[in-house]
Amino acid sequence: MPTPGFPAELWLQILSYLPQGTVRRMVSVSRTLYELYLDDFYKTIDFSSDSERMLEKFQRLRFESIARRVQYLHIRPTFFPKSNDGLDQSAFRRKIMLGIGRLRCRTAAALPRPLKMALQNPTFEVLDIPKRSLKHCQTIQELKITFRDQKITPSFLYFIDSLWAADSIRPNIKKLFMDTTLVELPLFLKPVVQFSPTTTNLQVFNLELRLSNIEHTTARWDRAIRILLSFFTAFKDTLSAITFSSEASHDYGLLFDSFPHIPHLKELQLLMHINEETFPRGAGSLTTFLSKHASDLEAFTVRPHPRFMTKSQSGDNLFYLWLNGEESTKSESIVELVFPNLHTFDVVVQIP
């Protein structure tokens, strides 16, 4: 039988000493615990499957009492097949796919069911329900997209774009996490850049750039660099924390040579290969980039390999020279920089 409860703050303190999930078994004790259980249950929406249970959870988000509890959205659709066909994810192809997605969405509603089913692809309804429901979740502050070498449908592209509409989750997004491949990155960052003038709360950007089964051509790398530079330029006045982790072994100098100044950057993590292949003209561009932010950085992490590797796969001579500042490379070394506000410096040195 429900009893008058303690204040929510006191219950939270009590629950912190108990095993995780205890609140679920105590929902009948008090209304406060029931509310805390709902907060915990709906805090994170992990959109990974196309099951009926998943869609039912999205349907419940149309109720304001439920939608206001959602703070974190993770999109990782495991129901899309893997893709190895090497399709070019160019800006032109993106426009075509997005146009098809919009046409299907707008046209299907007015058609008889037989024609509607013929026009829609199998993922249409699976994505349409979340698209409509997420418009009610104005409290979402963190968005993560995990998508690696999977088949991208027009409906999915339209769904991703819809997240950045003015009446969806865009206005309150503070943290954006992306775990994708070099080939697919432009598809997901394009709408973010497009709606950047009215996306004013984004403070944290975390990118995990993976290797793709599709060939990493110079053109694809250039395309990824261009969209990244557009993104950082668009959000240079709001970002305060950046994590860049990359498996790719391409010329990072192209990125750091043109990297804009981020005036409020406090935390920076660079987890990538730092060697003669990724900085063929030396590490001067990386040092110049850091010099622009040295006076503001409070936490800096640098490793010569991506987050998901324990060590570098290639020689790190350039990395050691950059850290040690030998006479021949002293002007390009980090030892020449002064970080007056830095309180955390995390560096991983791998002994050859």
N, C-alpha and C positions, 0 to 999 in steps of 0.2 A: 504494500500500500504506500503510495507516495507520501512523503512527509515534508514539512517545511525545511528547505535546504539551507546550507551555508552559502555565503556569497561565492560567486564563480571564482574569484581570486583564491579563496581558501581551498575550494575543491581542486583547482589546478595545482596548488602546492601539495595537497594530499596525493593526487594522482602521479605527481612526479616521483614519488617514492615507490610506486607500485609498478608491476610489469606492464609493458605496453599492451594496449588492448583491453585493459581492465574496465575502462569506462563502458565498454559495450555490454558487459555483464551486470552493470549497475544502473542501467537506464531507468529502471523502475523505482529506484530509491528516491529520486527527486526530479523535479522539472529542470533544475539547473544542470544535472548530469545528463539528462536527455538532450538538452540544447548543446552541451559540450560534445556529446557523441555525434550529433548532426554536424557540428562544426568540423570535427575531425574526419568524418566520413566524406564530406563534400569539399574539404579544403583542396584536395588534389583531384583533378580529372585526368585520368590516364587513358587517352583515346588510342587504344592499340588494336582492338578487335572490331569486327562487324556483327557481333553476337546480339541477340535480342536483349540480353541483360544490359549490354552497353548502351543500346539505343533507348531502352527504358530509363536508364539513368539520365540520359540527355533530355528525355521528355520531361522529367521531373524538374529540370532546370527552368522550365517556363513559369514556375511558381516563385514569386519574389522571395519568399521565406527560405527557399532552398538556394536560389541563384546568388543571393548576397553572401553566402558562405564560401564560394569558390574563390581561391586566391592563386592557384597554380594550374596551368594547363600544359600537358605533355602530349604532343601529337607524334605518334610512332606507329603508323598503320601497317601492321604485319600482314594484312590481308591483300596487299598488292604484291604481284609476282616480281621476282628478280628480273632485271633487264640487262642484257648483254649485247644489245643490237647496235650500240654506238650512235644512237640518234643525236643529232646536233641540237643542243638546247640553246639556240640562238634567240636573240630578241625578237626576230621576225616569227620564228616558230612559236615562241611564247605567246605572241599576240594572236596568232591563229588559234592555238589551243584555248586561250582564254575566251576568245570570241565564240568558239564552239560551246564552251561551258555555259556562257551567259545565254546563248541562243537556246540551248536545251532547257535551262532552268526557266526561262521566261515563256517559252513556247509550250512546254509540256503541260503546264497548269491548265491551259485552255483546250487541250486536245482530248478526244475520247480515249478511254483507257487502252484499247488495243494499239492505237497510234502512239500514245504516250510511252507504252512499254517498248515499242520498236525504236523510238527516238532516244530513250534513256539508256545509258550503259548500266551494268550491274551495280556499280558503286554510287549511282545517283542518289537513291533514297538514303543509303548509309551515310552520305555526306550532307544531304539536304537537311536532315533532322538536326545534326549538330550545328550546322550553319545557322538555322533559325533559333535554336535554343541558346546558343552562346551570346546572342544579342542581349539577353537578359542579364548576363554576368558582367556587370560593370565594375566589379570589385577585383577582377583578375589582375594581378600585378606581375606575374612571371609567366613567360611563354617559352616552351622548348619544343623544337621541331627536330625529330630524328628521322632521317630519310636517306638511305644509302643504296644506290644502284637498283632502284625499283622502278616499275613501270608507272609513269606519270600520266594520268588521264585528264582530259579537259575538266571533268567535274572536280577533281582534286585541286587542280590549279585555281579554279573558280572559288573553291572553298577557302584556300589559303588567302586569296585576295580579299575575300569577304571579311576576314578577321580584322583587316585594317580599315574597314569602312567606318564612317563617323558614328554609326549607330551600333557598332559591335564592341569588341574588347580593347580596341586601340587606345582610347584616351588615357587609360590608367596604367598601361604597361610600363613597368620600371626596369624589368630585367628580361633580356632576350638571349636565349641559348639556342645554338644551332649545331647539330651534329650531322654533317652531310659530306658529299664528295665535291671535289673541285668542279666537276661537270655540272652538278645540280645546284650549286650555290647561287648562281645568278637568278635562277627561277624563283628562289625563296626571298632573296634580298631586294629584288626589283620592286615589289609593292611597298616594302618598308621605306625605301628611298622615295618612292612616288608620293607617299602620304606623310613624309617627314615634316612639312611645315605645320601640321596640326598634331604631330606626335611629340609632345613637349615634355614628357615625363621620363623618357628612356635614359637610364643612368648606367646600366651594366650590360655589356655585350660579351658573350662567351662563345667562341667559335672553335669547334673541333672539325678540322678539315681532313677528310679521309682520302685514301687512295681509291680510285675507281677501277672497275673492270674495263671501262672504256679507255681508249688510248689518251694519254695526257699530252696533247699537242701544244705547241707554243701558242696557237690561236686561243685555245681553251684557257690556258694560264693567263694570257693577256685579258681575256674576258672576265675572269675571276678577279684579277687585280683591279680592273676598271670599276667593277661593281663595289668592291671593298672600299676603294678610294672615294667613290660617290657616297657610300654609306657613312664613312668617317667624316667626310666633309659636311654632310647633311646634319649629323648629330654632334659636331665638335663642341657645341656650346652646352650640351646636357650630359655627355658621358663623363663618368668619374672612375669607372673600372673597366678594364679591357683584358680579356684572356684570349690569346691567339695560340692555338695548338695545331700543328700541321705535319702530316706525313710526307707531303710533297717535297720533291728535291728539284725545285726550280729556282729561278733567280729572284730572291727576295729583295734584292736591291731595287727592283722595279717598284716595289711597294713602299719601302722606306724612303726612297729618294723623293717621293711626292706626298708623303704622309703629312696631313695638315697638323697644325698645332692644336692640341686639345687642352684648353686652358684650365679645366677643372679635374684633370686626370690625377687621381690619387693612388690607384692600385693598377699595376701592370704585370701580366704574366706572359712571357714569351717562351713557348715550348716547341722548338723546331730545330731542324738540322742547321747548324752553323758551321759551314765548311767552305772549301774552295768551289764546290759546285753550286751552292745556294747563294754565295756571295763572291762571284767570279772577279769582281773588281775590288775586293777587299771589304772589310766591315765598316768602312767609313760612313756609309749611309745609315747603318744602325746606330753608330755613335752620334751622328748628327741628329737623328731622330730623338735619342735619349737626351741630348743636350737641350733640346727645346722644352723638355718636361722635367729636367733635373730639379728645378727649384720647387716643384709642386708635388713630386712623387713622395708617397709615404711608405709604400710597400712595393718591392720589385722582386720578381722571380724570373730567373733565366736558366734554361736547361737546353743542352744541345740535342734534344730529341723530344718528340711529342709526348703528351701525357701518358698515352697508352703503351709506350715502350719503356723498358727499364734501362736501355742504353742505346747509344747511337750506333747505327749500322755502318757508318763510314768514318774515315779519319777526322779528328777534331783539331788538327793543328792550328787552323785559323782561330778556333774558339779559344785555345790556350794563349795564343799570341794576343788576342783581343783582351783577355783577362789580365795577362801579365804585363803588357805594355813594353815589350822589348824595343830597343832603340830604333830599329828599322821600321817598326809599326806603331811607335808611341803616339803619333798624332791621331791614329784611328782607334786607339785603345780606350776602354772605359775608365782606366786609372786616371785619365786626365780630367774626368768629370767630378763635380762636387754636388752632392745631394743633401742640402741643408736640413730638409724635413724628413729624410728617410729614417724609419725606425725598424723596418724589416727588409733584409736583403737575403734572398734564398737562391743560392747558386749550386748546381750539381756539377762536379768535376769528375770525369771518368778517366781513370788512369789507363793509358794505352797498354 
